[in-house]
Amino acid sequence: MHDDMPTITLTSGPEIPALGIGTWKMGEDPSRRSDEVAALRAAIDQGMTLIDTAEMYGDGASEDVAGEAIAGRRDEVFLVSKVYPWNASRQGTMEACEASLKRLGTDRLDLYLLHWRGEHPLKDTVAAMEDLKRAGKIGAWGVSNFDIDDMEELMAVPGGDHCVANQVLFNLSRRGIEFDLLPWCQARRMAVMAYSPIEQGRILRHPELIRIAKAYQATPAQLALAFVLDRDGVVAIPKTASVARVTENHGAIDLDISDEDWAALDAAFPPPTRKQPLEML
């Protein structure tokens, strides 16, 4: 792990970088493949060694790109993928995992997530996850897009408390989880992985974000990432296919924002005052 990279420790043991890289939409346009592979490799070089993908992304094409990027460097990377809800039966989860491993060109995932809730009983998915763990195919497992009632239901399933992470939408403009889900996960030392931490760029034109970022000679994206990274136990996984943007994202870890400026951001992007339904993209 690079010395300056903030980390969080999963309940299963591994220490992971608090800033990684996502791969949503990678692999969908062959003309961009070399840029995508270069961006992933640059992320690894700069200590953003957590790579997040899923069988859903480009129907496996993103895993294929990620596989190319990590070839020969598998041991440097903390690799995350996800199973489709409709594949998440006991047998289906095993088969989906094997297919993901094949596309990624590896014998194991470090973390395997249920992408969102589907019709298969949680107990079957959890049983498959535990089987995969015993077989050494995955290091740990978690969920994605689970709200607090889903998490409570998961905890009641045999082995459900082995869940180490919940990946959800979280950024300055979508702070609903701060009311209940985030504290719930923090109390259990369960990692929260924030996808779309800069809201796919939509918040970067916000005048207050621009104003505060300028005061730190930072970009709005760096400030938006710093907000996510400031939360205990939260990992940000911005997606980019640009090496320059990877380097820009890395700069977020060096920002030291004053209490006054955090307060100004709270005024511009108010935290929740009551329970909100979990948002998804």
N, C-alpha and C positions, 0 to 999 in steps of 0.2 A: 504494500500500500504506500502511495506517495506520502511523504511526511506532512504535507499541508492539507491533505484531503480529509475532511471530517468523515467520521465513520459511525455506524451503529452496529451493535452486536445483536444477532438474532438469538432467540431463546434456544435454537438448536445448536448454537455454538459459533458459527462463522461471523467474522467481522466484515462488514460490507461497506463500500463507499456510499456516502449520503447523496452523491450526485452521480447518476449513470446516464445511459442513453437509450432512447426508445427506437423502435423500428417500424412503427405503424406506417403503412403505405410504401415501405421499401419493397423493391422487387417487382413493382407493378409496371414500371417503365424501363425496359432493357437498356435504353440509352443513358439512364442515370446510374446504372449499376456500379460503374467504376467509382463514381463520386460517393455512392452510399458505402461501398466497401472501404474507401479511403477515410470517410468520416468515422466509421466504427473503429478502424485501426488507430486513428488519431485520438479517439476517446480513450482507448486502451493505453496508448502512449502517455496520456496526461493523467492517468490514474482513475479515470471514470470507467472502471473495469466491469461495472454491472451493465449487462446488455439484456434488454427486455424485448421479447418477441412473443409470437403466438401462432398457432396453426391457422387462426382466422386471417391473419394479415397476408393479403395477396394469395389466399388459399395455399399457404406454405411457402410462397415465394420469398417472404421476409426471412424465414428461417434459413432458406437457401443462401441468401445474401450474408446473413450473420455467420453461417457455416464457413463461407469463403473468407470472411474477415478474421475469423478466429483460428483458421487452419494453422497449425504449428504453434499456436499460442493458447491452447485450451486452458492450460493450468494458470494462466494469468487472469482469467475471466471468471466472473460470477454470472452464470447463465440462467436466465429465467424464461420459461415459456408457459403457454396456457392451453387448456383443453376446452373445446367447444362444449356448451351445456348438453347438446344432444348426443355428444360422444361420451358423456360422463357417467355411463353405467359402469359396473365393476369391470366387465370385460372390455367395454369400449374405451375406458380410460387407459387401460394397459396398452391397447392397440394404438390409440392416438399418441401415447408417449413414445412407443417404438417408432412410429412414423416421423415424429418430430426429431427424435435422436438421429434417424437416418438422414433427414434433410440437413441437420446441423453438423453432421459428420463427427458425432461424438458418442461416447458410450454412457453419458450421464448428464442430467440437468442438475444444477445446484438448487433450483427452486421451481416447482411446478404448481401452477395456479388453476383453479376452476374459474373460467372467464366471467361467467355470471350465473345466476341461478336458473336452473331449467327444471324439467319434469322428473329427472332421475332422483331417487331419494338420496339425501345427503349421506346416509349411512353407507350406501353402496360406493359413492365417490370416495369417501374417507377410507373405506376398506381397501379400495384399489390404491389409493395414495400410500397407505401403510405397507401394502404388498410391494409397491415400487421402491419404497424406501429400504425395505428388508433386502430386496434384490440388488440394491446398489444402483438402481437406474436413476433415482433422484436423491438429493441430499436432504431436502425438506419440502414441505408443501404448504400452500396457502390458498386464499380465495381472492376474488376480484369483484368489485361492485356489490359487496354485501353491506346492507345497512345494519343497524344495531339489533333489530329483531332477528334478522338472518344469522347474525353472529351468536346471539343467545341460543338460537335453535341448533346451530353447529356445535356449541359447547355441550349440549345435552346428548350428542351422538357419541357412541364409543370411539375414543381416539380423536374426537373433534378438538380437544384442547391441545393437540399437537400442531394446530395451525400456527404458523409463524408470521404470516403477513396478510394484509388486506390491501389490494390495489384499487384506489378510487380516484375520481376526479377531484382535484383540489388545487386551487390557485387563489390569487387575490380577489377575483370576481366571483368565486364559488367557494365560500367559506363555511357552508352549512355544517360540515363534519366537526367543526370546532365546538359546536354546542354539546354534542353527545358522543358521537362515534370516535372522534379522535381521543378524548379523555378516556373512554372505555378501553381503547387499544393501548394507550400509554400505560394505564394502570396494570395491564397484563404483559407489558413489555413486548407487545405484538407490533411489528413494524407496519407502518402505513406507507405505501408507495403511491406517490402523487403523479398521476398521469395528466398530460396537458397542463404542466405547471405554469406555462405562460399563455394558457387559453388559446393555443395555436396562433399566437400573435395578435389576437383581437384586442387585448388590453394595452398593447404597447403604445398606443396613441393617446392614452389617458393623460391629460395635461399635468395632473399632480404627480403621476409616476415619472413623467419626463422631467418635471421640475426637481424632484428629490434626487433622481438619478444623476442629473447634471451636477448637483452639489458634491457628489462623490466621484465625479469624472467617470461615471459608470453609464452603461446603457440601460434603458428601461427593462430589457430582458434580464440583465444581471440583477437588477433590483427585485424584479418579480421572483426570480429564483432564490435570491437571498431571503425573501419572505418565507418561502416554503422551507428552506434549509434551517431557518431559525427555530422551527418547531422540533421538539424532542421526538426522536424515534421516527422521523419522516425522511423518506428518500425521494428525491426528485428525478424523474426520468424524461427530460425533454427530448423530443425526436428532432434530429436534423440530419440532412445529407450533405452538409457543408463543413469542410474542415475549419474554415474561418469561424463559423458559428460554434463549432465544438470548443474552440479556444476561447471565444467570447463567453460561452456558458461556464467554462472552467473559472473565469475571472470572478464569478459570483461568490466563490468561497472566500475571497479576500476582503469582501465588504464588511465593514463594522458600522452598522447603522445606529444612530443615536436614538434614545428613547423618544425624544421630541419628534423625530422623523417617523418612527414607528407609529406614534400617535396621529401624525398627519396622514399616514397611509390608512389607519383605522377610520379616520374621518372620511376619507375618499372612498374606501371600500369597507363599509361597516361590517363588523363581525355579527354573527347571528344572535338574536335575543330569544329565540324559541326553536323548537324542533322543526327541521325542514326535511322534506323527502330527499333521499339521496339522489344527486344529479348524476347523469351519465352522458357520455358523448358517443 
